[in-house]
Amino acid sequence: MIKTVLASALALAAALPAQAALTAGDIAIIGRINNGTPDSFSFVALSNIAAGEVIYFTDNGWTGSAYRGSTATDGDGNENLTRWTASSAIAAGTIVSSTSADFTVSGAIAGASSGSYASLALSTGGDQITAFQNGNASNPLFNVATQTALFQLDDTNGFETAIDSGTGAVSPGLTAGTTALTLNYKVAGGISVLSSVLSGPAKTKDQWLATFADSANWGAAAALPTAGIAVTAVPEPQSYALLLAGLGAIGFMARRRQR
């Protein structure tokens, strides 16, 4: 009997889909300053992030097939690319600023013969910030096939095909109004999700995404948010619950046999 349950549990484990490191909406960009030295932004983790995970951020707009200006030889496109590497595990609810030491803002981009990492230079007339992962560390902005878009913040009051530094469409894998937000803040200075909203009660990842998507929860800001938010864990999918139940049954039967 134990062998039967064990075989069933192992078969279920093998059948479960492989999990990507991060998926769309696992982080959210919740503020930006476009007249700083350098310009800056903040993101919040809506899921736990393991140490060593890498997230790229760009202010190049999406043209419909590529980030504007990125090529097989140009690693930063027409604007900029920066890279964040988690130096330690990050708990859901943690807010990270682009001014932290974990951001790479200089140096060559692997796989490209031109372009280098740099802080984003955000237009005071409106711009986009897109966060993505890429399993291929070689020329990550250009290698679209291996990218996983995570979140996009636009403050131009609309998405459109990228034709200049202030325009951009929704990146592949993101959804306008949920993981790709557009706000009407074409002004110099800072904007962020209101501190009164961020300090509110715990919410699930999806509830926080809905909160951030409401423009009424945003406002002008002199500084970026730093305090964390409370994120409620979501129960494991049913398939994982079945696997755990099966493994629990194995342990129970084993204990009975030892008596």
N, C-alpha and C positions, 0 to 999 in steps of 0.2 A: 504493500500500500504506500509506504514511504517513497519507494522508488517511483511509483506512478505519479504521486503529487510532485516529486522533485522534477521528473521529466516534463510534466505539464508546466511547471513554473519556469523551467529553463527555456522551454519552447516559446512561452509567452515573452520572456525577456528578449529572446533572439528576434521575435517578430516586431517588437516595439521600434518605432522610427528613430533614427539617429537624431540627436538634438544638436542644433546649431549653437555656437557659443552665445550669441545674442541674436535677438530678432527685433523686427520693427516695434518701436514703442518701449523697448527695455530701458531706454534713456529718453529724456526730454530736455530740450534746450529751453531754459526758463528766464533768460535775460541776456541783454547785450548792451554794450556801450560803444558808440561809433565815433566818439570824438576824444578818445583817450590816447595815451602814449605808452604802450600800444593800445589799439582797440581790444576789447575783451568780451567774453561771454561766459555764462555758467550753464552747466547741465546737471540734472538730477538723475541718479540711478533709480529706476523703478523696479529693477530686479537685482539680485546679487550679482556682482561681477568678480570673477576670479582674478587673482594676482597674475600678471603677465598679459592680460587681455589688451589688445590694441584697437583704438578707435581713431579714425581719421576725420578731420573736419575741413571743409572747404567753403569758400565764398564764391567759387565759380558756379554759375547757373547751369542747369540742365537744358540741353538743346533739343532733347527728344531722342538722341542717340549717344550723347557723350557729354561730359562736363566741358564747358566752353574753353577752347584753346588747348585741351589736353591732347597729346599725340604720343606716338611710340618713342619719341625722343624728348618731349617736353613734359617734365614730371609735375609741374604746378599749374599748368594751364595759363589762362590770361590773368588770373588773380592769384590766390594763395592756397596753400595746403599746410596744415599743421597736424601733428600726431600726438595722441595721448596714450601712454602705457601705464597700466595699473601697477604701481610699485608694491602694492599689497592688496589683499582682498577688500572689496568695497561692498558695504551692506546696502541693501535697498533703502532709499530715503536719503542717502548721502549726496550733498551738493558739492560739485567740483568746479573751480574757476580755471579759466584758460591761462591765468597768470601763475598757476602752480608749477612746481619744478618737474612734474611728470609730463609736461608738454614739451615736445621737440619743436623749437622755433628757429633752428638753423641747421645747416649741413645738407649734403647732397641727398637726393632721393634715389634709392637703389633702382637700377634698371632704366634710368633716364640719363641722357647726356647733358641736359640743361634743366634748370629749375632747382630750387632748394626749399626746404621747409622754412616757414616764416609765420609770424603772427598774422591773423586775418586782418585785412584793412577794409573795414566796413563803410560803405558809402553813406553819407548823411542824407542822401536822397532816397534811401531804401536799398536793401540788399538781402541776400539769402545766406543762411548757414546750413549746410547739410552734413550730417554725421553718418558715417558708414564704416563697416568692417570690410576687410579684403583678405581672403585666405592666401592670396598671392602678394607677397610683400614687394615684388618687383613692379615698379611704376604703378602703385595702387590706384591713383586717380584715373589712369587711362584704361586699366584692365577691368572693364565693366562686367565681363562675364563671371568674375569671381567675387564681385562686390555684394554686400548685404547692406542695404540702406536701413538706418535705424530711426532717424528723425530729421525733420526739416523745419526751420523757422524762417519765414519771409515777412518783411515789414513794408512791402510795397503795395499792399491792398489788392493782391491778385497774382495768380500764376500765369506765366506766358513763356513762350519759347525764348531761350536765352539768346539775345543778340548784342548785348552790351553788359557792362559791369553791374547794372541794376536789375536785370531781368533773369528769370529762370522758371522752368516748368517743374512739376512734381517729379521727383526722382523715382525710378522703378522700384516697386515693392512698397511704396508709401501710399497713404490714402489721405486725400485732401480733407481737412476738417477733423482728422484724428491724429495721424502721425506726421502730417505735413500741414503746418499752420501758416496762414497769411493774415497779417494785421495791418492796420492803416496808421503807421507811425513814421512817416517820411520826415523826421525831424532830427536835428543834431542833439545828441545826448544819450541818456540811458533809458531803457524800458525793461520791465520785469514783471513776473507774476507778483501780485500784491502780497506783502508780508503777512497781512491778515488772513489771506487765503492759505499760504504755505504753513502757517502755524495752526491751521484748523485740525479737526479730528482725523483719525486714520482713515485711509481709503485704499481700495484695491488699485492695482496698476491701471485697469480700464477706467475706473472712476477718476483717477488723477488725470488721465489723458483727456477725458471729457471736460474736466475742470479747466485745464490749460487751453482747451479749444475755445472756451468762452471768452471773447475779447473783453467782456466786462470785468474779468478777473486780472486784467493787465493794466499797467499805468506807467507814467514817467517815473524814473528812478535815478537818484544821484549815485547809487552804488549797487553792485550786484548782490543778490541774496547769498547768504553763507550758511545759515542755520539749516539743519536737515528737516525733512518732513517724515510723517508717519505713514508707512506703507503696510497695508494688511496683506498677509500671505494668502495665496489662493490654494485651495486643496489640490492635491495631485490628481491628474486625470484618472478615470476609472480603471484604465488598463494597468496603471502603476499600483493602484489600490488592490487589484486582484492579485498582482504579483506578490505584494507584501503579505496579503492574506494567505497565499499559498505557502510562502516561506515560513510564516507563523505556524501554519498547520504542521509543517515538517518538524519544526522544533518541538511542538506539543507532543506529537507522536513519538519522537525520539526520547523525550523525557519519560513517557509512559512505558516504553520498552525497557528503560533502565531500572525501573522499579522492581 
